[in-house]
Amino acid sequence: MFAAISYPPIPIFELGPLNLSLHGLFAAIGFMAGAWLMLREVRKRGFDVEGATSVLTWALVASILGARLFTVPVHLGDPGYGLSNIIGLEGDFSILGGFAGGILGGLLRGRLLGLKMLPYLDMAAAGLAVGAWVGRIGDVAIVEHLGSATNFFLGYQLKPGYDVSPQHDVLETWCEQGLTCGPYHHTGLYDLVGALVLWGVLAWLARVWKSRHYGQLFSFWMIWYGLQRFFIDFARLGVAKGEADGQIADSVIGPFTGSQWGALAGALGGLILLLWFGRSQPVVSAQEDAVFSGNAADAVEVGSDASEPLETAEVDATQDT
């Protein structure tokens, strides 16, 4: 039988004279890694790199706002919760809200620039998965988002003297008093592993899914990540409902957490878009890329070869170089 995971948290990372939180640091690294991956694909497929960079800049700002505002609705009924709590940067942040805000902000900027956004959304899908798993490294480092008690071998075992995320101060107290040190579900780690697998699946689908239509790769990301978060949060649901005395309860709306409702809505929306794009959008190809990017006049007109699947065209181009 495997033992639970146990390691001292790293709440603050010292970099020369700077004291940085690994939570924020890896969130930033995750965004940059995902943006780099998307821009590489944009450049390779001949789309507007400058426009995509502007879209990503708006997405960055909107993701911060979305991560904060996504948590507001579930607190509106809390005693003393007012405007200062809504507009202030102190409080809860949500990775789902960050994704939603970033996507909406990016779509708005793309519309203002006159870009046809479906190919850009597809090219962002792998970057979104990368941003999730890289960002979760910070959560794992500071030991945040622990769930209910568990015997699962990937659970986290506290030890006296460990300084985990402030949301789990009560767990530290219990451990110091010799009551219990867990292990607890390590939901940040679960999400990291799931997003890492999703990244690999998206990369594989981009190569082998020859019949996919524009927008469907992004829709697949929505479905997978939405369901992933929905099921992972069951490991936090008992704690969120306050079933363990003394623990800080997360927001709950009816039978699920606020994050579960958001994740379920995202997965359902992704399924609807997957089916809709399959009926309304063309199959991804080098020729259609030229149309979407506004470079149709430069497209190679070689009969049926011009409409071959994008991946095949890319392989041929790579071999020619």
C-alpha positions as CSV (number, residue, x, y, z in Angstrom):
1,M,0.0,0.0,0.0
2,F,1.3,3.5,-0.9
3,A,1.8,6.1,1.7
4,A,0.3,9.5,1.4
5,I,2.3,12.4,-0.1
6,S,4.0,14.6,2.5
7,Y,6.4,17.5,2.0
8,P,6.9,21.0,3.6
9,P,5.0,23.7,1.8
10,I,6.8,26.6,0.2
11,P,4.5,29.6,0.8
12,I,7.1,32.2,-0.1
13,F,9.9,31.9,-2.7
14,E,12.9,34.2,-2.3
15,L,14.5,35.4,-5.5
16,G,17.2,37.8,-4.6
17,P,15.6,40.7,-2.8
18,L,12.2,39.7,-3.8
19,N,9.7,37.6,-1.8
20,L,7.3,35.9,-4.2
21,S,4.3,33.7,-3.7
22,L,4.6,30.5,-5.8
23,H,0.9,30.7,-6.3
24,G,1.0,33.9,-8.2
25,L,4.4,33.2,-9.8
26,F,3.3,29.9,-11.4
27,A,0.0,31.4,-12.5
28,A,1.9,34.0,-14.4
29,I,4.3,31.4,-15.8
30,G,1.4,29.2,-16.9
31,F,-0.2,32.1,-18.8
32,M,3.1,32.9,-20.5
33,A,3.7,29.3,-21.4
34,G,0.2,28.9,-22.8
35,A,0.5,32.2,-24.8
36,W,3.8,31.1,-26.2
37,L,2.3,27.8,-27.4
38,M,-0.6,29.5,-29.0
39,L,1.5,32.2,-30.8
40,R,3.8,29.4,-32.1
41,E,0.8,27.8,-33.7
42,V,-0.5,31.1,-35.0
43,R,2.8,31.8,-36.7
44,K,3.1,28.3,-38.1
45,R,-0.4,28.4,-39.7
46,G,0.0,31.9,-41.1
47,F,-2.4,33.8,-38.9
48,D,-2.1,37.3,-37.5
49,V,0.6,37.2,-34.8
50,E,0.3,40.9,-33.9
51,G,-3.5,40.5,-33.6
52,A,-3.2,37.4,-31.5
53,T,-0.7,39.1,-29.2
54,S,-3.2,42.0,-28.7
55,V,-6.0,39.4,-28.0
56,L,-3.7,37.7,-25.4
57,T,-3.0,41.0,-23.7
58,W,-6.7,41.7,-23.3
59,A,-7.2,38.1,-22.2
60,L,-4.6,38.5,-19.4
61,V,-6.4,41.5,-17.9
62,A,-9.8,40.0,-18.3
63,S,-8.7,36.7,-16.7
64,I,-7.6,38.5,-13.6
65,L,-11.0,40.3,-13.4
66,G,-12.8,37.1,-14.2
67,A,-11.0,35.1,-11.6
68,R,-12.0,37.6,-8.9
69,L,-15.6,38.3,-10.1
70,F,-16.5,34.7,-10.7
71,T,-16.5,34.2,-6.9
72,V,-18.8,37.1,-6.1
73,P,-22.3,35.7,-6.8
74,V,-22.0,33.0,-4.1
75,H,-21.0,35.6,-1.5
76,L,-23.7,38.1,-2.2
77,G,-25.9,36.9,0.7
78,D,-23.0,36.8,3.2
79,P,-23.4,39.2,6.2
80,G,-21.4,42.3,5.6
81,Y,-20.5,41.5,2.0
82,G,-20.7,44.7,0.0
83,L,-19.2,46.8,-2.8
84,S,-15.8,47.0,-1.3
85,N,-15.6,43.2,-1.3
86,I,-16.7,43.0,-4.9
87,I,-14.2,45.5,-6.3
88,G,-11.3,44.7,-3.9
89,L,-8.5,42.4,-5.0
90,E,-8.4,40.7,-1.6
91,G,-10.5,37.5,-1.4
92,D,-11.2,34.4,-3.4
93,F,-10.0,33.8,-6.9
94,S,-11.2,31.1,-9.3
95,I,-9.3,29.4,-12.1
96,L,-12.6,28.8,-13.9
97,G,-13.4,32.5,-13.6
98,G,-10.0,33.3,-14.9
99,F,-10.6,31.1,-18.0
100,A,-14.0,32.5,-18.6
101,G,-12.9,36.1,-18.2
102,G,-9.8,35.6,-20.4
103,I,-11.8,33.9,-23.2
104,L,-14.5,36.6,-23.2
105,G,-11.9,39.4,-23.1
106,G,-10.0,37.8,-25.9
107,L,-13.1,37.3,-28.0
108,L,-14.1,40.9,-27.5
109,R,-10.6,42.1,-28.6
110,G,-10.6,39.8,-31.6
111,R,-14.0,41.1,-32.7
112,L,-12.8,44.7,-32.4
113,L,-9.8,43.8,-34.6
114,G,-12.0,42.0,-37.1
115,L,-10.4,38.6,-36.6
116,K,-12.3,35.4,-37.3
117,M,-11.8,33.8,-33.9
118,L,-12.7,30.1,-34.2
119,P,-9.2,29.1,-35.5
120,Y,-7.6,31.2,-32.7
121,L,-9.7,29.5,-30.1
122,D,-8.6,26.1,-31.4
123,M,-5.0,27.2,-31.3
124,A,-5.5,28.4,-27.7
125,A,-6.9,25.0,-26.5
126,A,-3.6,23.3,-25.8
127,G,-2.3,26.6,-24.2
128,L,-5.2,26.6,-21.9
129,A,-4.4,23.1,-20.7
130,V,-0.7,24.1,-20.2
131,G,-1.7,27.2,-18.3
132,A,-3.8,25.0,-16.0
133,W,-1.2,22.4,-15.1
134,V,1.7,24.9,-14.8
135,G,-0.4,27.2,-12.7
136,R,-1.3,24.4,-10.4
137,I,2.3,23.8,-9.6
138,G,2.1,26.9,-7.4
139,D,-1.0,25.5,-5.6
140,V,0.7,22.2,-5.0
141,A,3.8,24.0,-3.7
142,I,1.9,26.1,-1.1
143,V,-0.5,23.2,-0.4
144,E,-3.8,24.9,-1.2
145,H,-7.3,23.5,-1.9
146,L,-7.1,20.4,0.3
147,G,-10.4,18.5,0.4
148,S,-11.9,15.9,2.7
149,A,-10.0,13.2,4.6
150,T,-9.0,10.3,2.5
151,N,-6.9,7.1,2.3
152,F,-6.0,7.8,-1.4
153,F,-2.3,7.4,-2.0
154,L,-2.2,10.8,-3.7
155,G,-3.7,12.5,-0.6
156,Y,-1.6,15.0,1.4
157,Q,-0.4,14.2,4.9
158,L,0.2,17.2,7.2
159,K,2.9,17.1,9.8
160,P,3.3,19.3,12.9
161,G,5.1,22.6,12.0
162,Y,4.0,22.6,8.3
163,D,2.7,26.0,7.2
164,V,0.1,25.3,4.5
165,S,-2.1,27.8,2.7
166,P,-4.0,30.2,5.2
167,Q,-7.3,28.7,4.2
168,H,-6.2,25.5,6.0
169,D,-5.0,27.1,9.3
170,V,-7.5,25.0,11.2
171,L,-6.0,21.8,9.8
172,E,-2.6,23.0,11.1
173,T,-4.1,23.5,14.5
174,W,-5.6,20.0,14.6
175,C,-2.3,18.5,13.6
176,E,-0.4,20.5,16.2
177,Q,-2.9,19.3,18.8
178,G,-2.4,15.7,17.8
179,L,-6.0,15.3,16.7
180,T,-5.5,14.5,13.1
181,C,-3.0,15.3,10.3
182,G,-5.0,13.8,7.5
183,P,-4.3,12.7,4.8
184,Y,-6.6,15.0,2.8
185,H,-7.5,15.0,-0.8
186,H,-4.9,17.0,-2.7
187,T,-7.3,18.5,-5.3
188,G,-4.8,20.9,-6.7
189,L,-2.5,18.0,-7.6
190,Y,-5.5,16.1,-9.1
191,D,-6.2,19.0,-11.3
192,L,-2.6,19.3,-12.3
193,V,-2.4,15.7,-13.4
194,G,-5.7,15.9,-15.3
195,A,-4.7,19.1,-17.1
196,L,-1.4,17.5,-18.1
197,V,-3.2,14.5,-19.6
198,L,-5.6,16.9,-21.3
199,W,-2.6,18.7,-22.9
200,G,-1.3,15.4,-24.3
201,V,-4.7,14.4,-25.6
202,L,-5.2,17.8,-27.3
203,A,-1.8,17.6,-29.0
204,W,-2.7,14.0,-30.2
205,L,-6.1,15.1,-31.5
206,A,-4.6,18.0,-33.4
207,R,-2.6,15.5,-35.4
208,V,-5.0,12.6,-35.9
209,W,-8.5,14.2,-35.9
210,K,-8.6,14.7,-39.7
211,S,-12.3,15.4,-39.8
212,R,-12.5,18.0,-37.1
213,H,-14.3,21.3,-37.8
214,Y,-13.2,24.7,-36.7
215,G,-14.0,25.3,-33.1
216,Q,-14.3,21.7,-32.1
217,L,-10.8,21.4,-30.5
218,F,-11.7,24.3,-28.2
219,S,-15.1,22.7,-27.5
220,F,-13.3,19.5,-26.6
221,W,-11.2,21.4,-24.1
222,M,-14.3,22.9,-22.6
223,I,-15.9,19.5,-22.1
224,W,-12.9,17.8,-20.7
225,Y,-11.8,20.5,-18.3
226,G,-15.4,21.2,-17.2
227,L,-16.0,17.6,-16.3
228,Q,-12.6,17.3,-14.7
229,R,-13.3,20.1,-12.3
230,F,-16.8,18.9,-11.7
231,F,-15.7,15.5,-10.5
232,I,-12.6,16.6,-8.7
233,D,-14.6,19.1,-6.6
234,F,-16.6,16.2,-5.1
235,A,-13.4,15.7,-3.0
236,R,-14.1,19.1,-1.6
237,L,-17.8,19.0,-1.3
238,G,-18.0,17.6,2.2
239,V,-15.7,20.3,3.5
240,A,-17.5,22.9,1.6
241,K,-20.8,21.9,3.2
242,G,-19.1,22.2,6.6
243,E,-19.5,18.5,7.5
244,A,-16.1,18.6,9.3
245,D,-16.4,21.0,12.3
246,G,-14.0,23.9,12.4
247,Q,-13.1,23.9,8.7
248,I,-13.6,27.0,6.6
249,A,-16.6,26.2,4.4
250,D,-16.4,26.9,0.6
251,S,-19.4,28.3,-1.2
252,V,-22.2,25.8,-1.9
253,I,-25.2,26.4,-4.1
254,G,-27.7,23.6,-3.6
255,P,-26.1,20.2,-4.0
256,F,-22.8,21.4,-5.5
257,T,-20.1,23.9,-4.9
258,G,-20.0,27.1,-7.0
259,S,-17.1,25.8,-8.9
260,Q,-19.0,22.6,-9.8
261,W,-21.9,24.6,-11.2
262,G,-19.5,26.7,-13.3
263,A,-17.6,23.6,-14.5
264,L,-20.8,21.8,-15.4
265,A,-22.1,24.8,-17.3
266,G,-18.8,24.9,-19.2
267,A,-18.9,21.2,-20.1
268,L,-22.5,21.5,-21.3
269,G,-21.7,24.6,-23.3
270,G,-18.7,22.8,-24.8
271,L,-20.9,19.8,-25.9
272,I,-23.4,22.2,-27.5
273,L,-20.6,24.0,-29.4
274,L,-19.0,20.8,-30.4
275,L,-22.2,19.6,-32.1
276,W,-23.0,23.1,-33.5
277,F,-19.5,23.6,-35.0
278,G,-19.7,20.2,-36.6
279,R,-22.7,21.3,-38.5
280,S,-21.9,24.9,-39.2
281,Q,-18.1,25.1,-39.7
282,P,-15.8,23.7,-42.4
283,V,-13.3,21.0,-41.8
284,V,-9.9,22.3,-40.8
285,S,-7.6,22.5,-43.8
286,A,-4.7,24.7,-45.2
287,Q,-7.2,26.2,-47.7
288,E,-9.7,27.2,-45.0
289,D,-6.9,28.5,-42.8
290,A,-6.1,30.9,-45.7
291,V,-9.7,32.0,-45.8
292,F,-10.0,32.5,-42.1
293,S,-6.7,34.4,-41.9
294,G,-7.6,36.7,-44.8
295,N,-4.8,35.2,-47.0
296,A,-7.0,33.4,-49.4
297,A,-5.3,35.1,-52.4
298,D,-2.0,33.4,-51.3
299,A,-3.5,29.9,-50.9
300,V,-2.1,27.2,-53.2
301,E,-4.6,26.3,-55.8
302,V,-3.8,22.7,-56.7
303,G,-7.2,21.1,-56.9
304,S,-8.0,18.6,-54.2
305,D,-4.6,19.1,-52.6
306,A,-5.6,22.6,-51.5
307,S,-8.4,21.2,-49.2
308,E,-6.3,18.4,-47.7
309,P,-6.4,18.2,-43.9
310,L,-4.2,20.8,-42.2
311,E,-2.0,18.3,-40.4
312,T,-1.1,16.6,-43.7
313,A,-0.3,19.9,-45.3
314,E,1.9,20.8,-42.3
315,V,3.8,17.5,-42.5
316,D,4.5,18.0,-46.2
317,A,5.7,21.6,-45.6
318,T,8.0,20.4,-42.9
319,Q,9.5,17.7,-45.2
320,D,10.1,20.3,-47.9
321,T,12.2,22.3,-45.5
